[in-house]
Amino acid sequence: MQVRSTELSRCLRDANAFVASSREAIERSAPHIYLSALPFATKSSQIYNSFSSLTNGVVSVETRGIEHHGQQLAMTLTSHQETVHSIAYTPDGRLISGSSDGTVRIWDTRTGEESMSFSCRGGKSVDCVAVDPNGTSIAAATDEGTNEGAIYIWSLKAPQRHPRRISASCGSIPSIAFSPDGSLIASSADEDLHLWIVNTGQQTALLKAHRSKALTVAFSRDGDTLASADEQSMRIWNVSTGQPALTDAIGYRWLVESICFSSDCAKIAVGLDDCTVRLWDVMNRTDTETLRAHSGAVLSVQFSPDGRYLVSGSEDQTVRIWNLHQDAGDVSSVVLRGHSRRVHSAIFSSDGLYIASASYDDQIRIWDASTDQQEVQPLEAHNGPVTSIAASVAGAFIVSSSKDRTVKVWDAQTGSLKFIPTNHRVSNVKISPDGGIAVSVSSEGTVQLWDLLAGDAVGKPLPHEMDRPQAVIFSPDGRLIAYGWIAGLVYIWDVATQQPLSISPLACFRGEVSTATNTLPQYVTVMSIAFSFDSRLVAAGDDAGNIHFWDISTGHRARERLHETKRYTYTFPIAFSPSGRHIASSGSGHIGHVWDIAEGEQILALEGHTLEITSMAYSPDGTFIATGSFDCSVRLWDVEYGAQLAVLHGHTAVVMSIACTSDNQSIVTGSDDSTVRVWDVKTALAQLQTNDSHPMAALERYGMCNGWVLGQAGELLLWVPEEYRTYLNPPSCRLLIAKHRVSVTTGDTWNHGENWTACWLGAPSA
């Protein structure tokens, strides 16, 4: 009987996970229960095993580096429009979330539906939320600007009433916590802790806590003790007296990000900026365990209700479940991957069966908290937005740099990682045309040349007198480097000698300098730099919408500056044509322009992007221009007429960098979605001759709308779960370098549209 009950429970849980994880598809279109939700269900689930054999002509989904939808991940909640800072479970299993979008939301975690939403005054950022352990109230701390922070408290019994507002600090409030009996709420602000009476909003105690800003606060489960931490220390307080029970309990060399008591009050977990979790024994007042596995700061820690597990969220974009009930010294962890940015909050549900995580990627994910599932290792890729890419002349390898402060070299055919140059944690990098030398810019503004293959610095950093450059580039022959500054100056350096050319620096400015009237130049910020293909001219775009030209041999202006129009406030990016006769540019709009340099006239307008153009490049043979945009698309343009030749959808965030290979066969793009894509030009140019007989062909041409791949007439072709959308491969993308890869294929028959019912074979005859 017990076995049947367990099986029934497993079936119900499996069915609930299937519905919740695919709710977006099921609510919008019932046919997509079969056409979309079922193919993306985990193959080990009872739903998939029971019904997949009864369908025909639906898509097939294969994954690499990520498990099938629904195994560990139960659902993804996506209604927030900005960073989700904090989450908390109610005793009855609902989830509360607070976001930079100024809202507090309540979620039904059985269905994934948003059941309620509150907006804080002025729509300011909600930095943290907390739930009364009795389930009667929720609280949210907001940054209201003008150096003011406040706490709002809503009654869950009468949520439509106006919340009680507590003016809690003269600055932001990074942490709040209810006492176990729900009568008090603690908040951290500046160097102090505040204790408030929930029913009246009156302050009952002010604790002069720390030498630096208090970042996190937590009550013990018995309510007798309060722990707080500032940047590098922790203090323990007696709640009834408001006096410190232990001053500077822990002194760390690293920033304390998060603290939490165990349910028996015997331990405190401490998340640190050094990528570790420390377990601190309350009675013995000492660290007993250091948990190492994260590769980024640990921003959140929480014990499971039974104290046998610990969950942590990290800057490395992962959630980890630590098994604490094993023998000492043998603590293991299970990693949960899927977020694309840092995980700011990770918590257990009240029953300990689920984990919720909130991230800077604007998403909340709910996971199965079991630790017996096999971990799927992600593929090698960047852990942050890709800022710059380049392809070697022979096309054998690709080099990419990222905001994860790494530079990586990839095999251009297989996408496998060749190597990572070491000891060069940079914020921006540009690569020479032959891929042998790089110039890096550190976060402090240091400009350094280095050997890309060996990973060794070449010479000393290039001297400068200002902040880091706004734009850096190699000349096409690899002999020169140009970089531009906020002060409107462009420096040209010789790579071999590491000395500035005699013509350097070149100045960009508004208006003309007049000696007669003693008029001084009005300098502008250099936003972009480009060399002509023969390396004889250098051009710079500034934040006033001008394009400046200089002759490298003389340092004289090659012609009068060009100005986009009064509409554009800056020029970014720019690219010379191979002939040197034309230059392409884009200002603060979504239309690109091609100029005849000699005549100083715009000859083409590139119209098609819906948001600002961020990157552009001419093909080496001069037959097309490639552009990337904030609209996440890559577009190819005819250089003679300005007609759009192809649109390539696949990236799910802004396309930051674009390059054409020397053989004219491929385009390489890097994106804020942390991926690198290599596009086949021939396939892309043949796009208009193909029909939408495959969902990935439709994805490439029309993009995706709220997770739906649409046909030409807007019909629903396929719904894709949130965690897969970045990793799909449309036909023209011959190589995707990403942590995960998802392949969607069809057989000889793809049942969709009006013929969708043909997908059902029906139950087999007895």
Beta strands, then each sheet from edge to edge (+ up, - down):
strand 1: 60-64
strand 2: 73-77
strand 3: 84-89
strand 4: 95-99
strand 5: 103-108
strand 6: 113-119
strand 7: 125-131
strand 8: 137-143
strand 9: 149-155
strand 10: 164-169
strand 11: 175-178
strand 12: 184-189
strand 13: 192-197
strand 14: 203-208
strand 15: 216-219
strand 16: 225-229
strand 17: 233-238
strand 18: 243-251
strand 19: 256-261
strand 20: 267-272
strand 21: 276-281
strand 22: 286-292
strand 23: 298-303
strand 24: 309-314
strand 25: 318-323
strand 26: 332-337
strand 27: 343-348
strand 28: 354-359
strand 29: 364-368
strand 30: 386-391
strand 31: 397-402
strand 32: 407-411
strand 33: 417-419
strand 34: 428-431
strand 35: 437-441
strand 36: 447-451
strand 37: 457-462
strand 38: 471-474
strand 39: 480-484
strand 40: 489-494
strand 41: 499-500
strand 42: 506-507
strand 43: 509-510
strand 44: 522-523
strand 45: 526-531
strand 46: 537-542
strand 47: 546-551
strand 48: 557-563
strand 49: 574-576
strand 50: 582-586
strand 51: 592-596
strand 52: 601-606
strand 53: 613-618
strand 54: 624-629
strand 55: 634-638
strand 56: 644-648
strand 57: 655-660
strand 58: 666-671
strand 59: 676-680
strand 60: 704-705
strand 61: 708-710
strand 62: 716-719
strand 63: 733-737
strand 64: 741-745
sheet 1: 1+ 64-
sheet 2: 2+ 29- 28+ 27-
sheet 3: 3+ 4- 5+ 6-
sheet 4: 7+ 8- 9+ 10-
sheet 5: 11+ 12- 13+ 14-
sheet 6: 15+ 16- 17+ 18-
sheet 7: 19+ 20- 21+ 22-
sheet 8: 23+ 24- 25+ 26-
sheet 9: 30+ 31- 32+ 33-
sheet 10: 34+ 35- 36+ 37-
sheet 11: 38+ 39- 40+ 41-
sheet 12: 38+ 39- 40+ 42-
sheet 13: 43+ 44-
sheet 14: 45+ 46- 47+ 48-
sheet 15: 49+ 50- 51+ 52-
sheet 16: 53+ 54- 55+ 56-
sheet 17: 57+ 58- 59+ 63-
sheet 18: 60+ 61- 62+
end
